[in-house]
Amino acid sequence: MDVEKNTDNEKTPLFDVAVETHVARPPEFVYAMVSDLPRSHQWSEECTGGEWIEGEPGAPGSVFRGHNVRPDDVVAWAPVVRGSWTTTAEIVTAEPAHRFAWAMRTLSGRAQDSVWGFTLRAAGGGTTELVHHFRMGTATEGIRKITAEMDEDERKRFFHEWGAKVESDMAATLGRLKKIIESD
């Protein structure tokens, strides 16, 4: 696992996280699964479903609306979104059997420097090395809102705890995704 966390909204990247696993399926099969975002509720920690709202599903430039839920105890002291909410994301990379990534959008529809995705590498014998990655270069609208009233120590604490939460969620997601892919 590769984890980089930042404690200042002005430095980049704020987050750079990658978790990986080995999957007993070929890259083409794995790609078909990870690029099917409406199914992500089956493996995601927060996504409970969603739908394509613009463009050809899974193609660069297409837009996905995700439905999400977060419990109250996640970084409980910080003013993060809790309960249910929706997001929109724009597909920024779609290379079948190799890479699939999406950027979170602002409320006005602009892609942000907050990119989630998967990288796939053939590992021999019809298997795949699957890497789930997240990079937030500059602070998103949401991060700026969350940290706006925080002092330096609170920001450091927030970025540390949020980074740990993201890494844990990604590892859990990848574990469930591996089980689903290998059982399909």
MDTraj code that builds the backbone (N, CA, C; nanometers):
import mdtraj as md
import numpy as np

residues = "MET ASP VAL GLU LYS ASN THR ASP ASN GLU LYS THR PRO LEU PHE ASP VAL ALA VAL GLU THR HIS VAL ALA ARG PRO PRO GLU PHE VAL TYR ALA MET VAL SER ASP LEU PRO ARG SER HIS GLN TRP SER GLU GLU CYS THR GLY GLY GLU TRP ILE GLU GLY GLU PRO GLY ALA PRO GLY SER VAL PHE ARG GLY HIS ASN VAL ARG PRO ASP ASP VAL VAL ALA TRP ALA PRO VAL VAL ARG GLY SER TRP THR THR THR ALA GLU ILE VAL THR ALA GLU PRO ALA HIS ARG PHE ALA TRP ALA MET ARG THR LEU SER GLY ARG ALA GLN ASP SER VAL TRP GLY PHE THR LEU ARG ALA ALA GLY GLY GLY THR THR GLU LEU VAL HIS HIS PHE ARG MET GLY THR ALA THR GLU GLY ILE ARG LYS ILE THR ALA GLU MET ASP GLU ASP GLU ARG LYS ARG PHE PHE HIS GLU TRP GLY ALA LYS VAL GLU SER ASP MET ALA ALA THR LEU GLY ARG LEU LYS LYS ILE ILE GLU SER ASP".split()
xyz = np.array([
    [0.0827, -0.1177, 0.0000],
    [0.0000, 0.0000, 0.0000],
    [0.0874, 0.1244, 0.0000],
    [0.0451, 0.2204, -0.0781],
    [0.1167, 0.3468, -0.0865],
    [0.0231, 0.4549, -0.0361],
    [0.0609, 0.5206, 0.0711],
    [-0.0249, 0.6243, 0.1280],
    [0.0560, 0.7497, 0.1496],
    [0.0045, 0.8586, 0.0993],
    [0.0635, 0.9895, 0.1234],
    [-0.0491, 1.0781, 0.1723],
    [-0.0274, 1.1444, 0.2836],
    [-0.1300, 1.2338, 0.3366],
    [-0.0678, 1.3705, 0.3570],
    [-0.1472, 1.4713, 0.3374],
    [-0.1020, 1.6080, 0.3511],
    [-0.1885, 1.6754, 0.4565],
    [-0.1352, 1.7738, 0.5245],
    [-0.2114, 1.8387, 0.6301],
    [-0.2415, 1.9848, 0.6001],
    [-0.2235, 2.0265, 0.4779],
    [-0.2445, 2.1667, 0.4425],
    [-0.3232, 2.1732, 0.3123],
    [-0.4338, 2.2462, 0.3115],
    [-0.5170, 2.2573, 0.1911],
    [-0.4416, 2.3118, 0.0706],
    [-0.3311, 2.3793, 0.0924],
    [-0.2601, 2.4449, -0.0174],
    [-0.1551, 2.3557, -0.0828],
    [-0.1132, 2.2486, -0.0185],
    [-0.0101, 2.1620, -0.0743],
    [-0.0739, 2.0503, -0.1556],
    [0.0018, 1.9995, -0.2517],
    [-0.0491, 1.8878, -0.3303],
    [0.0515, 1.7744, -0.3290],
    [0.0075, 1.6515, -0.3403],
    [-0.1335, 1.6136, -0.3309],
    [-0.1800, 1.6093, -0.1860],
    [-0.3082, 1.6311, -0.1672],
    [-0.3655, 1.6188, -0.0334],
    [-0.3725, 1.4711, 0.0065],
    [-0.4117, 1.3875, -0.0901],
    [-0.4175, 1.2429, -0.0684],
    [-0.3637, 1.1726, -0.1915],
    [-0.2904, 1.0668, -0.1696],
    [-0.2426, 0.9825, -0.2783],
    [-0.2368, 0.8415, -0.2208],
    [-0.3404, 0.7625, -0.2458],
    [-0.3565, 0.6317, -0.1839],
    [-0.3723, 0.5257, -0.2914],
    [-0.3076, 0.4125, -0.2723],
    [-0.3233, 0.2990, -0.3637],
    [-0.3209, 0.1700, -0.2827],
    [-0.4149, 0.0819, -0.3121],
    [-0.4172, -0.0520, -0.2533],
    [-0.4260, -0.1510, -0.3689],
    [-0.3708, -0.2684, -0.3487],
    [-0.3703, -0.3634, -0.4602],
    [-0.3964, -0.5048, -0.4134],
    [-0.4395, -0.5856, -0.5095],
    [-0.4636, -0.7269, -0.4866],
    [-0.4409, -0.8018, -0.6168],
    [-0.4342, -0.9312, -0.6068],
    [-0.4200, -1.0193, -0.7212],
    [-0.5536, -1.0892, -0.7404],
    [-0.6062, -1.0883, -0.8634],
    [-0.7379, -1.1447, -0.8921],
    [-0.7243, -1.2581, -0.9928],
    [-0.7904, -1.3687, -0.9652],
    [-0.7827, -1.4873, -1.0509],
    [-0.8807, -1.4792, -1.1679],
    [-0.8692, -1.3736, -1.2444],
    [-0.9461, -1.3507, -1.3671],
    [-0.8614, -1.2644, -1.4597],
    [-0.8835, -1.2758, -1.5920],
    [-0.8056, -1.1934, -1.6859],
    [-0.8467, -1.0455, -1.6813],
    [-0.7565, -0.9561, -1.7222],
    [-0.7833, -0.8123, -1.7170],
    [-0.9123, -0.7692, -1.7871],
    [-0.9479, -0.8312, -1.8982],
    [-1.0691, -0.7926, -1.9702],
    [-1.1935, -0.8153, -1.8831],
    [-1.1963, -0.9264, -1.8118],
    [-1.3077, -0.9594, -1.7231],
    [-1.3131, -0.8611, -1.6059],
    [-1.1966, -0.8361, -1.5469],
    [-1.1887, -0.7451, -1.4321],
    [-1.2312, -0.6044, -1.4726],
    [-1.1857, -0.5582, -1.5888],
    [-1.2216, -0.4250, -1.6368],
    [-1.3724, -0.4116, -1.6538],
    [-1.4362, -0.5132, -1.7115],
    [-1.5815, -0.5080, -1.7305],
    [-1.6524, -0.4884, -1.5975],
    [-1.5994, -0.5456, -1.4929],
    [-1.6601, -0.5323, -1.3602],
    [-1.6349, -0.3922, -1.3026],
    [-1.5099, -0.3492, -1.2953],
    [-1.4791, -0.2219, -1.2277],
    [-1.5330, -0.1005, -1.3027],
    [-1.5562, -0.1134, -1.4317],
    [-1.6089, -0.0005, -1.5088],
    [-1.7618, 0.0033, -1.5082],
    [-1.8243, -0.0930, -1.4445],
    [-1.9701, -0.0985, -1.4335],
    [-2.0119, -0.0286, -1.3040],
    [-2.0005, 0.1043, -1.3020],
    [-2.0236, 0.1807, -1.1793],
    [-2.1608, 0.1588, -1.1147],
    [-2.2695, 0.1338, -1.1905],
    [-2.3955, 0.1065, -1.1214],
    [-2.3885, -0.0158, -1.0288],
    [-2.2939, -0.1049, -1.0509],
    [-2.2775, -0.2224, -0.9640],
    [-2.1880, -0.1936, -0.8433],
    [-2.1284, -0.0754, -0.8362],
    [-2.0308, -0.0501, -0.7307],
    [-2.0888, -0.0604, -0.5902],
    [-2.2196, -0.0540, -0.5770],
    [-2.2808, -0.0725, -0.4447],
    [-2.2505, -0.2110, -0.3874],
    [-2.2130, -0.3045, -0.4746],
    [-2.1829, -0.4403, -0.4288],
    [-2.0484, -0.4493, -0.3573],
    [-1.9595, -0.3519, -0.3808],
    [-1.8274, -0.3593, -0.3192],
    [-1.7845, -0.2327, -0.2459],
    [-1.8476, -0.1199, -0.2710],
    [-1.8058, 0.0068, -0.2123],
    [-1.8469, 0.0199, -0.0660],
    [-1.7662, 0.0918, 0.0108],
    [-1.7978, 0.1218, 0.1502],
    [-1.9083, 0.2256, 0.1636],
    [-1.9180, 0.3186, 0.0671],
    [-2.0153, 0.4268, 0.0796],
    [-2.1186, 0.4322, -0.0324],
    [-2.0848, 0.3878, -0.1510],
    [-2.1780, 0.3971, -0.2640],
    [-2.2880, 0.2919, -0.2496],
    [-2.4129, 0.3375, -0.2576],
    [-2.5269, 0.2465, -0.2464],
    [-2.5960, 0.2258, -0.3808],
    [-2.5366, 0.2771, -0.4866],
    [-2.5928, 0.2622, -0.6198],
    [-2.5744, 0.3891, -0.7002],
    [-2.6357, 0.3908, -0.8162],
    [-2.6257, 0.5085, -0.9001],
    [-2.6632, 0.4781, -1.0427],
    [-2.6502, 0.5804, -1.1268],
    [-2.6881, 0.5639, -1.2661],
    [-2.6069, 0.6596, -1.3537],
    [-2.5955, 0.6191, -1.4801],
    [-2.5322, 0.7050, -1.5797],
    [-2.6319, 0.8137, -1.6149],
    [-2.5859, 0.9391, -1.6187],
    [-2.6783, 1.0488, -1.6491],
    [-2.6411, 1.1264, -1.7750],
    [-2.5204, 1.1036, -1.8262],
    [-2.4771, 1.1693, -1.9509],
    [-2.3800, 1.0785, -2.0232],
    [-2.3872, 1.0813, -2.1561],
    [-2.2892, 1.0127, -2.2386],
    [-2.3051, 0.8620, -2.2424],
    [-2.2149, 0.8002, -2.3171],
    [-2.2129, 0.6543, -2.3292],
    [-2.1546, 0.5962, -2.2004],
    [-2.2286, 0.5084, -2.1318],
    [-2.1805, 0.4542, -2.0038],
    [-2.0366, 0.4028, -2.0100],
    [-1.9547, 0.4551, -1.9198],
    [-1.8166, 0.4106, -1.9075],
    [-1.7177, 0.4736, -2.0037],
    [-1.7648, 0.5568, -2.0965],
    [-1.6762, 0.6207, -2.1938],
    [-1.6230, 0.7520, -2.1368],
    [-1.5034, 0.7945, -2.1804],
    [-1.4516, 0.9232, -2.1345],
    [-1.5533, 1.0349, -2.1584],
    [-1.5714, 1.1182, -2.0559],
    [-1.6659, 1.2277, -2.0640],
    [-1.8055, 1.1939, -2.0136],
    [-1.8369, 1.0654, -2.0019],
    [-1.9687, 1.0294, -1.9497],
    [-1.9758, 1.0635, -1.8011],
    [-2.0977, 1.0795, -1.7506],
    [-2.1176, 1.1237, -1.6129],
    [-2.2041, 1.0225, -1.5379],
    [-2.1598, 0.9921, -1.4174],
    [-2.2281, 0.8979, -1.3290],
    [-2.2739, 0.9711, -1.2038],
    [-2.3987, 0.9490, -1.1646],
    [-2.4483, 1.0022, -1.0368],
    [-2.4469, 0.8870, -0.9373],
    [-2.3724, 0.9060, -0.8297],
    [-2.3633, 0.8042, -0.7266],
    [-2.4481, 0.8396, -0.6066],
    [-2.5119, 0.7393, -0.5489],
    [-2.5883, 0.7557, -0.4252],
    [-2.5028, 0.6960, -0.3140],
    [-2.4868, 0.7706, -0.2077],
    [-2.3921, 0.7323, -0.1033],
    [-2.4549, 0.7435, 0.0342],
    [-2.3918, 0.6768, 0.1307],
    [-2.4344, 0.6871, 0.2690],
    [-2.3108, 0.6756, 0.3577],
    [-2.3091, 0.7547, 0.4640],
    [-2.1966, 0.7509, 0.5571],
    [-2.2536, 0.7524, 0.6986],
    [-2.2031, 0.6622, 0.7859],
    [-2.2516, 0.6608, 0.9243],
    [-2.2014, 0.7817, 1.0038],
    [-2.2673, 0.8080, 1.1153],
    [-2.2352, 0.9232, 1.1992],
    [-2.0992, 0.9146, 1.2663],
    [-2.0464, 0.7946, 1.2852],
    [-1.9227, 0.7805, 1.3631],
    [-1.7943, 0.7979, 1.2821],
    [-1.8038, 0.8250, 1.1525],
    [-1.6849, 0.8424, 1.0692],
    [-1.6259, 0.9811, 1.0941],
    [-1.5035, 0.9848, 1.1479],
    [-1.4383, 1.1103, 1.1850],
    [-1.5451, 1.2006, 1.2498],
    [-1.6030, 1.1459, 1.3564],
    [-1.7242, 1.2020, 1.4178],
    [-1.7132, 1.3486, 1.4588],
    [-1.5964, 1.3961, 1.4915],
    [-1.5792, 1.5338, 1.5379],
    [-1.5787, 1.6356, 1.4242],
    [-1.5552, 1.5904, 1.3004],
    [-1.5416, 1.6826, 1.1867],
    [-1.6762, 1.7031, 1.1161],
    [-1.6942, 1.8186, 1.0533],
    [-1.8212, 1.8476, 0.9853],
    [-1.8293, 1.7862, 0.8453],
    [-1.8195, 1.6526, 0.8378],
    [-1.8289, 1.5839, 0.7085],
    [-1.9748, 1.5497, 0.6796],
    [-2.0048, 1.5210, 0.5544],
    [-2.1399, 1.4807, 0.5156],
    [-2.1714, 1.3473, 0.5832],
    [-2.2888, 1.3387, 0.6409],
    [-2.3360, 1.2163, 0.7059],
    [-2.4715, 1.1789, 0.6482],
    [-2.5081, 1.0552, 0.6645],
    [-2.6345, 1.0087, 0.6083],
    [-2.6208, 0.9913, 0.4582],
    [-2.7285, 1.0207, 0.3855],
    [-2.7314, 0.9993, 0.2404],
    [-2.6998, 1.1272, 0.1642],
    [-2.6325, 1.1118, 0.0524],
    [-2.6042, 1.2237, -0.0369],
    [-2.5713, 1.1685, -0.1753],
    [-2.5691, 1.2552, -0.2748],
    [-2.5332, 1.2138, -0.4101],
    [-2.4098, 1.2911, -0.4561],
    [-2.3403, 1.2308, -0.5499],
    [-2.2247, 1.2936, -0.6132],
    [-2.2375, 1.2733, -0.7632],
    [-2.1642, 1.3532, -0.8390],
    [-2.1500, 1.3248, -0.9817],
    [-2.0014, 1.3136, -1.0110],
    [-1.9715, 1.2237, -1.1027],
    [-1.8331, 1.1987, -1.1412],
    [-1.8258, 1.1843, -1.2923],
    [-1.7169, 1.2344, -1.3470],
    [-1.6931, 1.2294, -1.4912],
    [-1.5834, 1.1281, -1.5206],
    [-1.6081, 1.0408, -1.6160],
    [-1.5068, 0.9423, -1.6538],
    [-1.3938, 1.0164, -1.7253],
    [-1.2720, 1.0003, -1.6740],
    [-1.1566, 1.0688, -1.7325],
    [-1.0601, 0.9721, -1.8008],
    [-1.0676, 0.8451, -1.7686],
    [-0.9829, 0.7450, -1.8325],
    [-1.0629, 0.6166, -1.8497],
    [-1.0641, 0.5640, -1.9711],
    [-1.1319, 0.4374, -1.9996],
    [-1.0503, 0.3623, -2.1035],
    [-0.9570, 0.2820, -2.0560],
    [-0.8703, 0.2016, -2.1422],
    [-0.8987, 0.0558, -2.1099],
    [-0.9895, -0.0089, -2.1853],
    [-1.0292, -0.1463, -2.1534],
    [-0.9098, -0.2376, -2.1245],
    [-0.9269, -0.3133, -2.0163],
    [-0.8281, -0.4092, -1.9663],
    [-0.7038, -0.3445, -1.9063],
    [-0.7009, -0.2092, -1.8964],
    [-0.5833, -0.1411, -1.8419],
    [-0.6140, -0.0394, -1.7316],
    [-0.6979, 0.0610, -1.7624],
    [-0.7228, 0.1681, -1.6646],
    [-0.8641, 0.2209, -1.6774],
    [-0.9221, 0.2543, -1.5616],
    [-1.0537, 0.3159, -1.5574],
    [-1.0531, 0.4143, -1.4416],
    [-1.0889, 0.5416, -1.4671],
    [-1.0825, 0.6427, -1.3607],
    [-1.1904, 0.7484, -1.3812],
    [-1.2317, 0.8075, -1.2682],
    [-1.3326, 0.9118, -1.2705],
    [-1.2946, 1.0241, -1.1754],
    [-1.3290, 1.1468, -1.2165],
    [-1.3022, 1.2661, -1.1354],
    [-1.4332, 1.3137, -1.0747],
    [-1.4274, 1.3464, -0.9474],
    [-1.5453, 1.4011, -0.8804],
    [-1.5713, 1.5410, -0.9355],
    [-1.6984, 1.5745, -0.9521],
    [-1.7353, 1.7047, -1.0073],
    [-1.7797, 1.8018, -0.8982],
    [-1.7641, 1.9309, -0.9284],
    [-1.8155, 2.0357, -0.8391],
    [-1.9674, 2.0392, -0.8524],
    [-2.0312, 2.1164, -0.7682],
    [-2.1764, 2.1329, -0.7778],
    [-2.2167, 2.1947, -0.9118],
    [-2.1266, 2.2741, -0.9718],
    [-2.1560, 2.3347, -1.1019],
    [-2.1180, 2.2445, -1.2194],
    [-2.0631, 2.1239, -1.1920],
    [-2.0355, 2.0283, -1.2983],
    [-1.8936, 2.0252, -1.3505],
    [-1.8010, 2.0939, -1.2866],
    [-1.6619, 2.0947, -1.3306],
    [-1.5862, 1.9795, -1.2646],
    [-1.5056, 1.9076, -1.3429],
    [-1.4234, 1.7996, -1.2870],
    [-1.3203, 1.8592, -1.1914],
    [-1.3061, 1.7961, -1.0740],
    [-1.2112, 1.8421, -0.9726],
    [-1.0845, 1.7571, -0.9770],
    [-0.9855, 1.8017, -0.9051],
    [-0.8583, 1.7300, -0.8944],
    [-0.8707, 1.6239, -0.7844],
    [-0.9745, 1.5407, -0.7985],
    [-1.0050, 1.4333, -0.7050],
    [-1.0440, 1.3129, -0.7887],
    [-0.9482, 1.2230, -0.8112],
    [-0.9663, 1.1151, -0.9080],
    [-0.9547, 0.9789, -0.8407],
    [-1.0557, 0.8969, -0.8639],
    [-1.0608, 0.7588, -0.8169],
    [-1.0464, 0.6677, -0.9377],
    [-0.9916, 0.5485, -0.9195],
    [-0.9846, 0.4590, -1.0334],
    [-0.9203, 0.3257, -1.0036],
    [-0.9024, 0.2520, -1.1118],
    [-0.8419, 0.1201, -1.1079],
    [-0.7399, 0.1081, -1.2200],
    [-0.6293, 0.0441, -1.1893],
    [-0.5295, 0.0092, -1.2899],
    [-0.5181, -0.1429, -1.2885],
    [-0.5123, -0.2024, -1.4066],
    [-0.5074, -0.3473, -1.4191],
    [-0.3830, -0.3863, -1.4978],
    [-0.3159, -0.4918, -1.4523],
    [-0.1997, -0.5444, -1.5233],
    [-0.2120, -0.6959, -1.5316],
    [-0.1930, -0.7496, -1.6519],
    [-0.1935, -0.8951, -1.6674],
    [-0.0820, -0.9518, -1.5803],
    [-0.1144, -1.0557, -1.5067],
    [-0.0169, -1.1145, -1.4142],
    [0.0191, -1.2576, -1.4519],
    [-0.0211, -1.3016, -1.5689],
    [0.0112, -1.4361, -1.6139],
    [-0.0943, -1.5372, -1.5718],
    [-0.1126, -1.6378, -1.6558],
    [-0.2066, -1.7430, -1.6239],
    [-0.3506, -1.6963, -1.6163],
    [-0.3849, -1.5919, -1.6887],
    [-0.5216, -1.5417, -1.6875],
    [-0.5582, -1.4679, -1.5605],
    [-0.4590, -1.4143, -1.4912],
    [-0.4850, -1.3409, -1.3674],
    [-0.4510, -1.1919, -1.3858],
    [-0.4917, -1.1122, -1.2868],
    [-0.4750, -0.9676, -1.2956],
    [-0.4244, -0.9106, -1.1643],
    [-0.3298, -0.8192, -1.1747],
    [-0.2925, -0.7367, -1.0600],
    [-0.3836, -0.6154, -1.0675],
    [-0.4660, -0.5958, -0.9646],
    [-0.5650, -0.4885, -0.9614],
    [-0.5262, -0.3865, -0.8553],
    [-0.5119, -0.2609, -0.8975],
    [-0.4762, -0.1523, -0.8073],
    [-0.5927, -0.0537, -0.8033],
    [-0.6404, -0.0244, -0.6834],
    [-0.7445, 0.0769, -0.6626],
    [-0.6715, 0.2002, -0.6109],
    [-0.6930, 0.3136, -0.6768],
    [-0.6187, 0.4331, -0.6382],
    [-0.7098, 0.5541, -0.6248],
    [-0.6628, 0.6475, -0.5427],
    [-0.7311, 0.7739, -0.5204],
    [-0.6250, 0.8812, -0.5040],
    [-0.6448, 0.9906, -0.5755],
    [-0.5542, 1.1039, -0.5630],
    [-0.6369, 1.2310, -0.5604],
    [-0.6141, 1.3109, -0.4581],
    [-0.6733, 1.4437, -0.4530],
    [-0.5568, 1.5407, -0.4549],
    [-0.5421, 1.6090, -0.5664],
    [-0.4328, 1.7043, -0.5789],
    [-0.4584, 1.8283, -0.4963],
    [-0.5554, 1.9067, -0.5370],
    [-0.5919, 2.0265, -0.4617],
    [-0.7254, 2.0019, -0.3932],
    [-0.7516, 2.0775, -0.2909],
    [-0.8739, 2.0589, -0.2122],
    [-0.9988, 2.0753, -0.2977],
    [-1.0919, 1.9838, -0.2785],
    [-1.2210, 1.9909, -0.3466],
    [-1.3107, 2.0912, -0.2743],
    [-1.4253, 2.1194, -0.3346],
    [-1.5253, 2.2045, -0.2688],
    [-1.5571, 2.1505, -0.1297],
    [-1.5783, 2.0216, -0.1210],
    [-1.6145, 1.9596, 0.0061],
    [-1.5065, 1.9716, 0.1116],
    [-1.3813, 1.9453, 0.0736],
    [-1.2700, 1.9546, 0.1694],
    [-1.2525, 2.0988, 0.2164],
    [-1.2646, 2.1937, 0.1247],
    [-1.2524, 2.3343, 0.1649],
    [-1.3614, 2.3719, 0.2651],
    [-1.4831, 2.3221, 0.2423],
    [-1.5940, 2.3509, 0.3341],
    [-1.5695, 2.2856, 0.4703],
    [-1.5259, 2.1603, 0.4700],
    [-1.5024, 2.0877, 0.5948],
    [-1.3954, 2.1558, 0.6789],
    [-1.2890, 2.2004, 0.6159],
    [-1.1739, 2.2533, 0.6902],
    [-1.1742, 2.4051, 0.7073],
    [-1.2736, 2.4739, 0.6536],
    [-1.2765, 2.6206, 0.6550],
    [-1.2618, 2.6813, 0.7935],
    [-1.3230, 2.6235, 0.8920],
    [-1.3215, 2.6807, 1.0273],
    [-1.2186, 2.6135, 1.1182],
    [-1.1388, 2.5230, 1.0647],
    [-1.0414, 2.4504, 1.1468],
    [-0.9114, 2.5274, 1.1619],
    [-0.8506, 2.5145, 1.2788],
    [-0.7160, 2.5694, 1.2961],
    [-0.6156, 2.4665, 1.2426],
    [-0.4887, 2.5005, 1.2450],
    [-0.3851, 2.4135, 1.1875],
    [-0.3838, 2.2742, 1.2504],
    [-0.3924, 2.2650, 1.3828],
    [-0.3921, 2.1346, 1.4497],
    [-0.5134, 2.0513, 1.4110],
    [-0.6286, 2.1145, 1.4007],
    [-0.7495, 2.0415, 1.3606],
    [-0.7389, 1.9925, 1.2168],
    [-0.6823, 2.0757, 1.1288],
    [-0.6622, 2.0326, 0.9897],
    [-0.5690, 1.9121, 0.9843],
    [-0.4594, 1.9168, 1.0584],
    [-0.3665, 1.8033, 1.0616],
    [-0.4380, 1.6775, 1.1080],
    [-0.5150, 1.6913, 1.2157],
    [-0.5891, 1.5766, 1.2681],
    [-0.6888, 1.5257, 1.1642],
    [-0.7617, 1.6175, 1.1013],
    [-0.8604, 1.5774, 1.0012],
    [-0.7948, 1.5013, 0.8860],
    [-0.6899, 1.5573, 0.8276],
    [-0.6260, 1.4915, 0.7138],
    [-0.5688, 1.3553, 0.7526],
    [-0.5145, 1.3437, 0.8713],
    [-0.4631, 1.2150, 0.9181],
    [-0.5778, 1.1135, 0.9306],
    [-0.6845, 1.1515, 0.9997],
    [-0.7960, 1.0591, 1.0214],
    [-0.8717, 1.0291, 0.8924],
    [-0.8903, 1.1313, 0.8084],
    [-0.9615, 1.1085, 0.6823],
    [-0.8780, 1.0193, 0.5901],
    [-0.7484, 1.0404, 0.5862],
    [-0.6615, 0.9557, 0.5051],
    [-0.6667, 0.8105, 0.5493],
    [-0.6669, 0.7868, 0.6803],
    [-0.6768, 0.6506, 0.7330],
    [-0.8112, 0.5882, 0.6959],
    [-0.9184, 0.6684, 0.7027],
    [-1.0517, 0.6205, 0.6655],
    [-1.0564, 0.5824, 0.5178],
    [-1.0024, 0.6680, 0.4318],
    [-1.0019, 0.6409, 0.2881],
    [-0.9239, 0.5126, 0.2590],
    [-0.8068, 0.4986, 0.3172],
    [-0.7258, 0.3781, 0.2932],
    [-0.7991, 0.2524, 0.3403],
    [-0.8584, 0.2573, 0.4578],
    [-0.9326, 0.1432, 0.5106],
    [-1.0516, 0.1085, 0.4204],
    [-1.1261, 0.2099, 0.3784],
    [-1.2398, 0.1873, 0.2887],
    [-1.1953, 0.1244, 0.1572],
    [-1.0849, 0.1739, 0.1021],
    [-1.0366, 0.1211, -0.0255],
    [-0.9920, -0.0241, -0.0120],
    [-0.9264, -0.0583, 0.0963],
    [-0.8842, -0.1971, 0.1185],
    [-1.0062, -0.2878, 0.1315],
    [-1.1086, -0.2437, 0.2050],
    [-1.2307, -0.3232, 0.2195],
    [-1.3010, -0.3388, 0.0844],
    [-1.3065, -0.2292, 0.0082],
    [-1.3678, -0.2327, -0.1247],
    [-1.2964, -0.3335, -0.2136],
    [-1.1659, -0.3284, -0.2152],
    [-1.0894, -0.4189, -0.3001],
    [-1.1080, -0.5648, -0.2571],
    [-1.1167, -0.5892, -0.1269],
    [-1.1406, -0.7254, -0.0792],
    [-1.2742, -0.7803, -0.1270],
    [-1.3803, -0.6985, -0.1166],
    [-1.5121, -0.7422, -0.1639],
    [-1.5131, -0.7574, -0.3158],
    [-1.4482, -0.6645, -0.3849],
    [-1.4432, -0.6712, -0.5306],
    [-1.3743, -0.7982, -0.5767],
    [-1.2651, -0.8343, -0.5138],
    [-1.1927, -0.9586, -0.5469],
    [-1.2843, -1.0798, -0.5319],
    [-1.3564, -1.0867, -0.4212],
    [-1.4478, -1.2012, -0.3990],
    [-1.5559, -1.2079, -0.5061],
    [-1.6139, -1.0931, -0.5397],
    [-1.7194, -1.0904, -0.6413],
    [-1.6645, -1.1299, -0.7769],
    [-1.5508, -1.0740, -0.8147],
    [-1.4917, -1.1046, -0.9460],
    [-1.4586, -1.2526, -0.9558],
    [-1.4009, -1.3079, -0.8533],
    [-1.3578, -1.4475, -0.8583],
    [-1.4746, -1.5447, -0.8469],
    [-1.5902, -1.4994, -0.7994],
    [-1.7049, -1.5888, -0.7883],
    [-1.7993, -1.5780, -0.9074],
    [-1.7878, -1.4725, -0.9885],
    [-1.8727, -1.4552, -1.1071],
    [-1.8370, -1.5528, -1.2156],
])
top = md.Topology()
chain = top.add_chain()
for i, resn in enumerate(residues, 1):
    res = top.add_residue(resn, chain, resSeq=i)
    for name in ("N", "CA", "C"):
        top.add_atom(name, md.element.get_by_symbol(name[0]), res)
traj = md.Trajectory(xyz[None], top)
